[in-house]
Amino acid sequence: MKENVHMDADHLSKRLATVASYAPQQARLADIGSDHAYLPVWLAKQNRLAYGVAGEVVAGPLHNAETTIAEANLTTVIDARLGDGLAVIKPEDALDTIVIAGMGGTLISDILTRGWQKLTGKELLILQPNVGEEHLRGWLVEHQYEITAENILKDDGHVYEIIVAKKATAPVKLSHADLMFGPFLRVAGGDAFIEKWQHEAQRTQHVLDSLQQAAVEPSQREADFTAKLAMIKEALADAGTTIN
């Protein structure tokens, strides 16, 4: 994902710095869709990276990553590779962390599905979907990944969610509310959470109003949006606020 022009390998955006904060010490990490490779290079400069792979599916961003890595004299620590998603990973990388940040939750799910055979089940997944968080949480549950941490923050006018997950030893279950709002986020609340869901409530109400005006009889779609709005109102109430 493209960042603001002030970011480089020494100064990460708030979004990317928060993603980086979940990487373990001396991580062996693949950053899928790395763009300029700012994340692995920054971690290496902080002495927090044992080995890194910067994966890109397009030649232009791959060149950007190679340039950043070379300028930081880290070509022996971070390998920039061209490939689709997890196809860039090799068994000998012995990775313990995979980052996929700055794209839609559906696309992140697709990348994980297509590259499923590349995963050992020992990797920590650090995922930052721009949209489609509920879909991504559903994928994690379906594939027996337990969410171990979440974060929500506002950066450069946008609200972002970060989901950290580990392969579980037993089937994972999440409620509809957990899938929608996040099992940790809906408990923690906070300004970014409230802003996101107040906006979503307004959008849902607008769609509902349009459906009610157009329909002679209530439809299933109308019922779905009514139920969604009720869930959002409950989550906001739990966070100590209401719809603006």
C-alpha positions, 0 to 999 in steps of 0.5 A: 500500500502506498504511504505518505511521502514523508515515510522511509525506512527510518520513519515508518507511518503510524500504521506500519510502525504498529504492524512492526510492533507485533514482530517478535525479536530476531524475527525471520519474517516475510513481508508480502506486498512489501512495496519499498521494503520499509518494514523489514529494513526498519526492523533490521535497523532496530536489530529486531530482524534475523532474516527477511523476505520482501515479496512483490508481485509487480516488477516496479515495487520489487525494484523499489524494495531492492533499492531500499535494501541495497541503500541500507546495506542489508542485501545479506539480511533481506532478500527481495523476491518477485512472486505471487503472494506466499509463492516467494517463500522457500522452506529454507527461509525457516520463517516464524512471522508473515506480514500481509498489510495494506490490502483488502481482507478478502485479498489477504484471505485469498493469498493465504488460501493460494499459498496454504501449502507454504505455511508450516502452521508455526508462523505468526500471522500479522495481518492489516486489512484495509477493509473486509476485516470480518471476512478475514476473521472468518477465514482464520476461524475456518482454518483454525487460527486463533486471534492473539492480539488486535489493534485499531488506529487512525493514521493519515485520515483512515482507520486501520485494524491489525489482526495477529493470529497463531495456529491453534491446537483445537477448533476456534470459535468466534461469535458473530459480534467477535467476527464483526468487531474483533474479539479484542477490539470490541472489549477495548473500544477506544476513539478509533473504534468508536469513529469507525463504527459510528461512520458504519452505523450512519452508512448502514442507516442510509442504506436501510432508509433507501430500502424501506422507501423503495420496498412495498414489503420488507426484504431479507436485505432490509432485515440483514441491515436492520440486524447489522445496525442493531449490533453496531448500536450495541457495540457502541453502547458497550464502548460508552457512546451512541450513534452521532 
